[in-house]
Amino acid sequence: MMRVTVRAFCVAALASLAAAVCCALAYAMQPPLTIDMDRDLPRNVSGIYAPEFVNGETFAWTSSRAKIALPGLDRRVPWTCTIRFRGGRSAPLPQPTVDLQVDGVTLGSQEATNDLRELAVTVPPTRGRPGLTLTITVSNSFVPGPSDRRELGVQIDWLQCRTAASSVALPPRRALAAAMIAAALFGAAMALIGITTGSAVGAAVLIAAAQAVPISASFGPYTTYVDRIVPLAFWLSLGMVLVVTIADRLSAQRLRQTARFVVAFSAGVLYLKLLGQLHPAKPLVDALFQAHRLEWVMAGRYFFTQPMPSGVQFPYAIGLYVVSAPWSIIARDHVALLRIVVCTAEAIGGALLYPMIARTWGDRLTAAAATVLFSAVPISAVVVANANLTNAFGEAIALATMAVIVMWAGTTVGLMRVVVWSALASLAFLSHVSTFALLLGTLLTLAVLYVLPLVPGLRPAGKSVFLATAIAVVFSTVTYYGHFTDVYRGALRVRQTTAAAAGNTAPFSPSWATGQAEASSFASRLMSGLRLTVESAGWPMCLLAMLGAWRLRSSQIYSALGLALAAWGIAFAVFLGVALMRVDVQYERYSLEFVGRVVYATSPAIVILAAYGAMWGWRANPVSRFASAALVAITLVLGTRAWMQW
């Protein structure tokens, strides 16, 4: 125990030191602190209204007095703060005068015009208390009218603060301390879960370096964002240690190093994803909409719909909100809560790839590689970053459903197996409408493949999958989807009306659609669908998956996992065909969007085949090893870049 404690302490100390260095370097290398009025403003900005988009330009109105607080800013070096603005007035309103004040002292003043102008002030260094408060005061503010009672000052295009070219500022102490403590927690946890000392140090230093980017970016160091870093690191580190400890106690033998790596990797990636998702620079997109739906469910409103074009509506499934609601007791920020729940569900789903592959194929390296590649699927980053959280949660639960089915397919038939399978499938069905259709098709296909005499001993599992799927369909229909009969009738009426009017109206070509008066040809739709498939999965991932499918041995094809891959593949082909069916030109956008959902739902099969192909290349010969490693590296780079676009 003493040896383990000393090892954990040493790794934590190295990780903490690395975090301090990386955070300081990342902060020094950051571009100037800029507020572009094209997204939601951080909470330490007051007196500036929500950004507006007019004639292709974004700006935000100030009131007569606006403040930007930068607590902890290094004042030992000079700073230059610049505001780009215009008056935005028509005669006879007089143009205002804009004053820039720092800590109550006016450093610059300029009269506004209706053309964009810049006002720059130099903030001299001081040895006093760190931090800076920039105040914008505007004379001659006005109220537009009875329908808009805002007190308006000037229109701001952007605001920027930067250090002098020869000066280097240090990050705020709170941010630096949070980075060091978080890295130390992960370093200690890496050592405690039993991976090798070199791996523990390398993983902890990698996390310390990666976390420095979001911690030092934009307004991250100056807001309450830094207060979330240590709790996140603590709970994820604790969870990592508990998972490994419990698994060691419950299993007949200690976990392999690959399994410990999967736990550590999943926790580390989840931590970094959450740092990005909770960052103040992360646009809300639809996250606020999702938070309002959570509040509806918490208030007892369970049945609501989502409008679509032409007046069509569909039921908006509430599985995510039901799972998240109990946690609202300890989390008042519902946007953050939903993002945490979704990212955690995705991490668990990705981690389940390891036992699913290891138990059925006995290939632990492929299993570990699949977990790594799963985190780099570009479509996942797009869905979560755009805050389509219900879809992301539904597909994570769908993956968990398939993983548990495959892992238990060869075990003795029992009631517990059916109960767990049906419970997971029900939650997935109740999380998103597209998940209902895609998972239902996949499960039915899997059940048929298990019942067929392809693999000895899987017939009972196939019958259990049929039963569990039927129970899940009945349960989700009775408890939720069956309450929307009026919605279904309305959709049918809209479809009939549209079909009847189609022959009597001219072709409709909206500006946001294809720009054509007629629907695209099948060949064009097919090429668009295939291109979107490659973009969603990543071209190197697709190459590795094709290699894996080519090299897959018959013993692996005819297994519980091999048939699951076939079920995913059949579901992909069928639903891709549905998505590429001819529709009116105004709906082609939604058909392509459905292609993305199909790829997202079946991406676990692509990941597993890609991992198999990568490991085959690694083991074959030096040339294929280099090519395989290069494709994996490019996959991870593309996946990381997709997640960093938050």
N, C-alpha and C positions, 0 to 999 in steps of 0.2 A: 504493500500500500504506500509506503514511503517513497519507493522508487517511482510509482505511478504519479504520485502527487508532485514530486520534484520534476518529472518529465512534463507534466501538464503546466506547471508554473514556468518552466523554461520556454516552452513553445508559446505560451501566452505572452511572455515578455518580448520574445522576438516578433511576434505578430503585432503587438502594441507599438514597438519601435518602428516597424515597417509601415504601420498605419500613419504614424506621425509624419514620416518622411514623404510617403506617397500623397497624403492629404495636402501637405505644404507645396509639393511640386505641382499637383493638379490645380491647386488654387492659383499658383503663380502663372500657370500656363492657360488659365481660363481666358476667354475673350472678355472685353469690357462688359461690365454689368449693364445690361440693356433691358428696358421695358418697351417692347413693341406692342402697340395697341391692337393686337390681333388675337388676343386670348384673354381668359379670365385673369384678373389682377390678383397678386398675392395679398394676404390679409394685412401686411404691414404698410399697405398703401391706402390712404383715406383721402376723401375729397375728389376722387376721380370716378366718373360714372362708367358704366359698362361700355366696352368697346363697340363701335358701330362700323358697318360696312356700307359705303355709299359710292356708287360709280367706280367700283374696282379699287377703292382706297379704304384703308382702315384708320380710324382715329378714335379718340375718346375725349369727351368734354370734361373739363374741370369745373368745380364750383369756384366760388371766389377765393377759396383757400384750400390747398391740397398739401398733404404731407407724405413723405416717403421716409420711413424709419429703417436705418441699417444698424441695428445694435451689434456691437462687437467689432465694427469695422476698424481696421488698423489705421490710427490717426498719426502714427509716427512718420508717415510718408505723405507727400502732397497728392491730392486728388483733383481731377478736373471733371466737373459735372456739366452736361450739356442737355438742353431741352430744344426740341424742334416743334414749332407750334405756328398757329395762325389764328387770327381773330374770329373768322367765320361770321362776319356781320355784314348786313346790307344797310344802306342809308335808310333812315337818318341816324341809326345807332352809331355812337362814336366808338372808335377802336380803343381797346383797353391797353393799359400798361402792365407788363409782367415783371414781377420782382422775384429773384431767387435768393432765398435766405438759408443760411446754415447755422443751426443752433441759435436762431433768433437774430442773426446779424445779416443784413442785406449785403450781398456780394456783387450783384449785378442787376441791371434793370434795362428793359427795352420795350418800345411801343410795338404793338402787334399790327399786322396788315392782313389782308386776305390771301396773301401769298405766304408760303412756308418760310419761316425764318428760324435762325438758331441763336440761342443765348447760352454762352459758356461762362462758367465761373471757376476760379481756382480756389480750392479749399486748402489753406496753408496747414502744414503739419503742426501737431501739438503733442505735448507729452502728458496731457491730461487723460481723462477717462476715455477708453475706446468707444467708438460708436459715432454715428452721424445721423442727423435729422435734416432732410432737405425739405424746405417749405416753398411752395409756389403761391404767391398772392397775386390776384388779378383785380384791377380796378374796373369800374363800370360793368359789373356783371348784370345780366338781364334774365328775365323769365319769359320763355317763348310765348306762352298763352294759357288759356284755361285748360286745354287738354294736356299740357306739359308744364307742370309747376316747378320744374327743376331750375335752380339758380345756376346759370351757365357762365363760365369764364372764358376760356379759350379751348381750341381744339389741339390736342397733343398728338403728334405723329409718333414720336418716340422720346425716350429719356435715357441718358447714358451717363455712367460714372466710370472713370478709368484712372489708374495711377500714372504718374509721370513715366516716361520711357526708361529712365535710369533707376527707377525705384522698384523695389520688390516688397509687396505687402504679405503679411502672414494671415492665415485664416483666423476667424474669430475663435476665441478660446473654447466656447461651448461646442462648436463644431469639431474642433481638434480633439477635445476630450471625449466626445461621443464616438468619434472614429477609433480612437485608441482603445476605449473600453470594449466596443463591439468586436474589434479584431482580437482582443485578448480573450473574450468569451468564446469566440469560435476557435481560437488556438487551443485553449484548454479543453474544449469539447472534442476537437480532433484527436488530441492526445488520449483522452479518456475512453474513446470508443475503440481503441486498440489497433488503429492503423499504424504502419511503421512510422518511426520518428521523422524520417525524411519526407514521407508523404504528408504527415501532419504539418510540418513546417511549411512545405511547399503550398499546401492547400490554404493554410492560414494567411500566408503572405499574398497569395493570389487574391483571396477575398479582401485583404487589406488594400491591395492596389485597385481592385475593381470598384470597391465602395467609395474610393476617393473621388471618382468622377461625379456621381450624383450628389455626394455630400458637398462638394465645392462648387457645383454648378449653379448659375443664376442666383435666385434668392434663397436657395437651400440653406446656406450658412446663417441667414439672418432671420429666419422664421422659426415657428414651433416645430417645424419639420425635424430639426435636429433632436428634439426631445423624444421622438418616436424611435430613433435609431437603436438606442441601448435596450429598450424593452423588446423590440423585434429580435435583436441578436440574443438576448437572454432566453426568451421563450423558444426560439428555434434551436439554440444550443442545448437547452435542457431537453427539448423533445428528441433531439438527435441522440443524446446519451440514454434517455429512457427507452427509446425504441431498440437500441442495440442491447441494452441490459436485459430488457424483458425477453427479447428474442433469444439471447444466450441462455436465459433461465428456462424457457419453455421448450427449446429444441434439444434433441438428444446430443448434439455436438455444437461446439462454438461456431459462430458465423464465419464464413470464409472472408478473406480480405476483399474479394470483389463485392460481397454483400455489404461490408462496412463502407467500402468506397461509394456504393450506390446511395446509402443513407447520407453520407457526408456530402456527396455531390448534390443530391436533391435538396437538402437543407440549405446549402450555400447558394444554389441557383434561386431557390424560393426567396431567400433574403435579398439577393440583388434585384430580382424582379419587383419585389415589394418596395424597395428603395426607389425604383423608377416610377412605379404606379402611384406612390404616395407623395411624390415630389411636387412642390408648389408650381413648377413650370409645366406639369402634365395637364394638358387640356381636359376639361371635364367631358367633352363630347356628349355621350348619352348617359354618363354616370349619374348625373343629377336626376334624370328621368327614372333610372333604376332605383335610386334612393327613395323617390316619391312613391314608387310602387311598393317598396318594402314598407313604407309608412302606412300605405293603404291596408296591406295585409295585417300589420300590427294593430290597426284600428278595427279589424274585423271585416274588411271588404276583400273578399277572396276571389270574386268572379269579375273580371274585366277583360276588355278586348283591345286589339291594336288595329287602327284603321289602315287600309291599303288603298291604292288608286281605284277610281271608279266607284267609291263607296263600299267596297268589299272590306269586311272585318274578319279577324280570326282570333280565337281565344289566346290570351297571353298567359302562358303557363307560369306557375308560381313556386315551383320546387325550390329554386334558389332562395326566395324570400322566406319560405317556411323554415329552411335550414338555418338561415341567417338570423331570423327573428329572436331566438333565445339569447344569442350573443349580444344583442342590442342592450342588454342589461349593463354590460361592462364597456360598451363602445357607443358613444354618443354620435360620433361621426359616421353616418350611415354610408356615405360614399366610400370611405376607407374600409369600413366593415365588409361591404360587398366585394371590394377588390381583394381583400385579404382572403375571404372565403373562396373566391374563384381561383386565385393563384394557388392556394393550398390544395384545393381539389385537383387542379392540374398536376401539381407536384406529386400527390399521392398516386394519381393515375399513371404518371410516367414511371414512378418507382415500382409499381406493380408489374411493369414489363419484365423486371428482373426475375422474380419468382415464377412468372408464367413461362418464360423461356428456359430458365434453369431446370425447372421440374419436368418439362416435357421433352426438351432436347438435350439436357445435361450439358449445355455449352454456356459456361458462366461468363466467358469473355464477350460472347455475342450478347448475352443478357445485359451486361454492364454497358456495352457500347450502345445498345438500344436505348437505355435510359439517358445516356448522354445526347444522342442524336434527337431524341424526342423533345428536348429543350430547345432545339434549334430549328423547329419547323416554322417557316415564316408566316404561314396562315394563322398560327396560334397567336403570334405577336400582333398581327393585324386585328384579329377578333377582340382580343383583350384590350389592346390600346384604344380601339374605337368604342370600348365600353359596351360591346354586345355581350354582356356578362351572363345572361341567361343561356345563350347558345354555348358559351365556353364552359359553363358549369354542367350543362346537359351532356356535352360530349365527354367531359372528364368522368362523369358518372357512367356514361355508356362504356367507356374504356374499362372502368373498374368492373362493370358487369361482365364484359367479355373475358377479362383476365381471371376473375373468380370462377367463371364457368370452365375455362380451359384448365385451370389448376385443379379443379375438383372433378373433371370429367371422368377420370379413371378411378375414382374412389367409389365406395359402396353407396348405392342409392339409399337416400334417407330423407326424412322430412325436413331436416335442417337445411340440406342443400337446396331444396325447392323453395323454402322460405327465404333464404338469403338471396337466391337468384331473383325471385319475384319481387322482393323488396327493393333491390338495386335497380331492376328494370322499371319498376313503378316510379321510383324517384327520377330516373332519366326521362321517362315518358312525360312526367309532370313538370319537366324543366324547360322544354322548348318543343314547339310543334315540329320543326324539322328533325329534331332528335327522335321524336316519336316515330316518324315515318322511316327514317334511316335505320334506327336501331331495330325497329320491328322487322323490317325486311332482312336485316343481317341475322337476327336471332332465328327467324323462321328458316332461312337458308341453312344456318348452322345446324338446326335441329334435323332438317332433312338429310344433310351430309352425315350427321352422327348416326341416324337411323339406318341409312344405307350400309350394306355389308362391305364398307371400305376399310375400316379399322376394327379388328376384333375387340369386343368389350365396351364399345362406345354406344351401342344401341340403347341401353338403359339411360345413359346420359342424354341422348337425343330425346327420349320420351319425357325426361325431366325438364329439358329446355322447353319443349312444347307446352308442358303443364305450367311452368313458371311464367312463360310468355303470355299464355292465356289468362292466368291470374292477374298479371300486371295490366293487361289490356282492359280486363273487366274492372279492376280496381280504379284505374285512372279514368275510365269512362264514367263509372258511377259517381266517383267523388268529384270529378271536375268537368271533363269534356262533355258529359251528358247534359250539363246545365246550359248549353249554348245552342239549343235546337233552333231558336229564332234567328241566331246569327247564321247558321247553315242555310236556313230557308232564304234569308236575305241575300246571301252570296249566290245562291242558285237563281234567284230572280234577277240579280244584276247580270249574271252570265247570260241568261236567256234574252234579256233586253238588249245587251251588247251584241249578241249574235244576230238578233232580228234587225238591229239598226246598222249592222256592218255593211250590208249591201246597199244601203240608201244614203251613205255618207261618204264624203271624200276621205282618202287616206290621211291619217293624222300623223304629223311628224314633229314632235316637240323638240325644242332646241337642245335638251339635255340627253336625248336619245342618240340614235346612230347618225342622225342628220340625213337619213334617206326617207323617201316617201313610202317605200315598200320594205317588207320584212327581208332580212338577209337570207341568202341561200343556205342550204344544209351544209355545204362544204365550208362556207364562211363561218357558220355557227360552230361547226366541228373544230376548225382551226382555232377559233377563239376559245373554245372550251379546253382544248389541249394546251394552248398557250397559258391559260389561267391555271391549269393543273400543274404545269411545270413551275410557274411563278409561285404558286401556293406552297408547293412542297420543296422548292429549291432544285435547280438543275443538277448540282452534284449529288443530292439525295436521290434524285430519280435515276441517275447513272448507277449509283451503288445499288439501288433497289433492283434494277434490271440485271445487274451482275449477280446479285443474291438469288433472284428468281431462276437465273440460268444455272447456277451452281448448286441449287438446293437438291439434296439427296432424296431418293425415294423414301427412305426411312423417316425423313422429317416431313415429307409431304403427307404421308399416310400416318398422321398422328393427330392428337387433339388440337395442337397449335397449327399444324399444316392445314387442317380442314377449316380452322378459324380464319386463316389467311385467305383461303378460297372463298369463304363466306363474305369477307370484306371485299374481295375482288369482284365477286358477282354483284354485290350490292352497289359497288362503284359503277360497274358497267350498266346496270339497269337504271339507276337514278341519273347517271350522266346522259343516257338516252332520253329519259324524261325531260331533263333540263334543256336538251338540244332540240326538243320538238318545236315545230313552227308555231309562233305566237305573233300577235299583232306587234308592230314596231315599237309601240310605247311600253311594251312589257319585256322587251329583250334585255333591258337592264336587269330586271329581276330574275330572268332566266340565268344570266351569267352569275348573278349573286348566288343563285342556288347551286351552280357548279362549285363555287368556293365552299359552300356548306357540305357538299358531297365529298370533296377532297378533305376537308377538315374532319369529317366523321370517319373516313377510311384511312386517314394518315397513319394510324398505328401499324397497319399492314405495310405501308411504305417504309416506315421506320425500322420495323423488324427485318424486312428483306434487305434494307440498306445496311443494317448492322451485320447481318449474315454475310453480305457481299464484302463489306470492309474487313471482317475477320478472315474470310477466305483469302482475300488479297494479302493480308498481313502474314498469313502462314504459308502462302504458296512459294514465293521466291523473292529475291531482293528487289527486282524491278516492280513486281506487282505490289510489294510492300510499300515502296516509295509512292506509287500511284494511289494506293488506297489511303495512305496517310495524308497525301496532298488533298484528296477529295474530302476526307473527313475534316481537315483543317479549314478548307474553303467553306464547307457546310456550316461549321461553327462560326466562322467569320460572318457569313451572310445572316445566320440566325441572330448573332449578337447585334449586328447592325440594324436588323429589323426591330429588335427590342429597344435599341438606343434611340430610335426615332420618336420616342415619347416626347 
